[in-house]
Amino acid sequence: MSKTDIGIAIAAPGGYALDDAALSRGIARLEAQGITVHNYYDSGRKFQRFAGTDEGRLAQLNAAAEDPDCQIVIALRGQYGISRILPQIDFRKMADSGKLFVGYSDITAFHMGLYQATGRISFAGPMMCDDFIRDEVVDYTIRQFWDCLQGPTHRVRGTAEGNPQVDVRGTLWGGNLAMINHLVGTPYFPHIEGGILFLEDIAEHPYRVERMLLQLQMAGILERQSAVVLGDFSGYRLAPADNGYDFDAMLAFIRSRVSVPVLTGLPFGHVKERCTLPFGAPAHLRSDAAGFDLTVTDYPLLRR
């Protein structure tokens, strides 16, 4: 699809860019496709481990939402930081801007707060760092992003052995497991019945993943869902003390403890090949022995 007249605003509510030259190349690559890029991140305003002070990062987000020449607001990166500004975000203003907000990882908290406060759908998807700044961009990740925003229907295929057969419909929601657990009991946690909950995380040992899933179960959240779909959980190292307790052992235990089907194989998480998922949209999940199909409809599209 032609990208002429598309406007993208870059905001950094969390971490800063580790390679300013690579970011510049990524912006130039988008501009070469006819995309207008307004970068509200200023590397000279870094503060501690963040892309600016709390006030500065909130100002970036507000400026991006107010930009009349941009339809998409994409996060610079995740890391950590949005939790510090959640109480100051005007989610009604974000929703009324009509912008398509995109990001994952730490940005999960923004998706959660936006949907809880306004019901507005946003997008768990790529970020500038590092999806758009790679020497060679990953075709699947970028194609998923543009195909999803173009719509009107978005499909994701997942494959893994041992998944249960399911055929369910519900609200698609989720993201980074640690961030979702972090928001339990806060005003930013949406109450979703019969949803399709997708989860991922990075560098979390299987016992920590189990502990977080059990917290969601004991809080009554998992049991309210129609299905749970797991993406990538990598970046950890097993120790001799684990004595055979690995991700598969954890998964088997969780499946024995929860009443909802738990699937694996979603191409989402801290991986190069990542699908884009509209947070809060109606979805249909169907699985069999060969894999599963997730079909999403009725979400905001890119308007030009």
N, C-alpha and C positions, 0 to 999 in steps of 0.2 A: 504494500500500500504506500502511496505517496505521503511523505511526511512534511511536505511544504505547508507552512502556516500553523504547524503545531508549536506550542510554546511550553517549555519545561522550566519550572523554577526549582532550584536546588536550595534546600535548607538543611542545616545541621543541628538537630535537637540533641544529639549525643556526642559521639567522638569526632575527632578531627581527621583530616586526610593525612595519611602517612607519607604520601609521595605527591607533592604539589605539581611536579612536572607531569606525572601520569594523569592527574586530574585535568590539567590543561589540555593534554592530548585527547582525553575522553570527551571534553566539551567541544573541542575542535572537530572531533569525529561526528558528533551529533549535528553541529552546525553545517558540516559539509553535506549532510542529508537534507538540508533546508529547514532544520528545526531551530527555532529561536530559544536560546538558553539564557536565563537570567540567574546568575549565581549569587546567592545571598550569603554564602560562606566566605569569610575573609581569614586566610591562614595567619595573618598578622594579629588576629584577635584571640588566638588560642589562650585558654586559661586552664592551668593544671592538666588534667587528662581530657579536658572537654574542648569542644570547638568554639569556645567563648564562655563568658560568664553566663549564669542562669538567665539573667535579664537579656543578655545579648542573643542567646540561642532562642529564647521566646520571641524576640524581635524579628529574628530571621523567619521564623514560622509565620508570624503575623504578616510580614512583608510579602512572603510568598503567596499567602492566601489572598492578599489584597491586589496582587499583580493582575491587571486586566488583560495582559498579553499572554498569559500562561493558563493552560488548561490542566496541566499535570504538576503536582508538587512531589518531588522525589527526594527521599532522604539521602544525605551525603553518605552516611554509614550508620551502623548501630552502635555497638560497644556498650556504653552506659551513659545515662544522663537525662533521658526524658522523664524518669520518675521524679526528678528534682523540680520539674516545671509543670507536672500534671495539674496541680491545683490552680495554676495561673492560666492554663489554656482555656480560651473561650471556644468551647466546642460548637456552640450554636453559630458563632462566626465562621468557624471552619466549615461546617455543613452548608451554611447559606452561601458560601463562596462558590459552590458548585465545582470546586476543584477535585481532581482525582488524586488522592493521597496514596503514595506508594512507598513501601519499605518492609523490612522484616526484622527479626531478632529483637533488639531493644524497642523497635517501633511497634511491636505488638501492643505495648501499653497505650499507644496513641489509638490504634484500631479499637481496642477495648473501650477506652474512654469515649471515643467518638460515637461508637454504636450505642453504648449505654445511655449517653446523654441525649442523642438525637435520632438514633435509628439509621444514620447515614452509613452507607456502604463505602468501604475503602479497600485497598488492595495490598495483600501480602505478596510482595514481589521484589524485583531487583532494586539495588541501590547504586548510586554512582560509583562508590568504592566497595567492591572492586569489579562489579559486573560490567560497567561501561568503560572502564579504564584499562582493561587487560590488553596486552599486546595483540592477542587474538580473542575476540569476544566469543562466548559460547553460543552457538546458533540456537540451541534448544531454549536457553534461558531468555534470550532476546526475542525469539519468535513467539514464545509463550506470552511474553509481556505485551507485544503489539497485537497479537491475535486476540488476547483477552480484552484489551481496551477497545478494540474495533468491534467485537461482539458480532451478533447479539447473544450468541450462545458460546460457552467456553467449555472445552473438554480436556480432561487430564487422564492419562492412562497410567496405571500402576501395576507392577508385577512383583510377586513374592510367593514363595511356597507356604502352604499351611494356613492360608487365610480362610475364614469361614465364608459360607455363601450368605450374601445379604442382598436385599433389594429394599432400600429405604429412601425416604425423602425428608429433608429438614433444612434448617438454616445452617449454612456453612460458616464456621468460625474457628478461631484458634490462633496458633502461632508458636512462639517460643515457650516451652514448658515452664522454665524458671520464671519468666515474666508473668505468665498466667497465675502461677502459684503465688507470686509476689502480690498480686492484686486481690486475692481471695479476701473477702470481708471488707473491701474498700468500696467507695461510691463509684468506682470505675469498672466494676465487674458486672457485665450484663447477665440477666437471668434468662437463659435460653432453654426452652423445653423441646425435646425431640430433635436436637440439633445434630449435625455431623461435625465432630470436633477433631481438628487436625493439630498435630503436635510435632515439634522437633526440638533438638538442643545440641549443643556442642560441648565437648570436654566434660560431660557429666557421666560419672561412673554408673554402671547399671544399678547399684544399690541406691544411688541418689535419685535416679529416674524412678525407681520403684517407690521410694519414699514420697516423691512429689505426686505420683499417680495415686498412691494411697491417700494422700491428703485430699486430693480432688474427690476420691471416692468417699472418704469419711465426711467431707463437706456436702455430700449429696449431689455433687455436680456431674460426675460420670454417670450415675444412675438415671439422670434426667435426659441423657443423650440417646439418639437412635444408633449411633455408631461412633467409634473412635478410630481415627486413621493416623498411623505413625509415619513420619518422614524419617529423615536421617538423624541418627544418634551416634556420632563418631567423635574422634579426638581424645578418647580416654585410653588408659593403659591398665590392663589387668595386673594384679599383684599375686604373688604366691599364696597369700592369705585368702584369696577369693576361693581357692579350692574347687574350681569348676563352675563357680557362680559367674555366668556371663550374661550377655544381653538375652540370649535365647532362654536361659533359665529364668531370668526376671520376667520375660514375656509370658512364659508358661504359667508362672505364679499369678501374674496379674489376670491373665485370662481365666484362671480358676477362681478368682476372687470377685470379679465384676460380672454383672448380668448382661452387659451390652457387648456386642461383638467388637473385637479389637483387631484391626487390620494393619499390615505393614506394607511397605513398598511405595509410599508416596514420594515422588521425586521433589522433595522440598526440604529445605534446611540450609545449613552452612556447607553447601556443596556447589560445584560449578554448574551442574545441570539442575536448574530450579524452575518449577512451574510457578505460575502466577494464580493466586486464589482470591476471588472477591469475598472479603470478610463481611458476613451478614446477608449474603444473597441466598435465594432458594437453590438447593442442590439435590441431585438424584445420584445415589451411590448404588451400583450393582456390581457384585463380584461373583466369580466362580473359580474353578480350579486353576484357570489360566491367568487370572489377574482381576483387576477391577477397573471400572470406568466411572469417573466422577464428572457429571454434567451440571453446569451452573448456568442459570438464566436470570433475567430480570434484575440486572445491576446497571449502574450508570455507565454510559459509554463515552468515548472521546468524541467531543463535538468540535467541529471546525467551521 
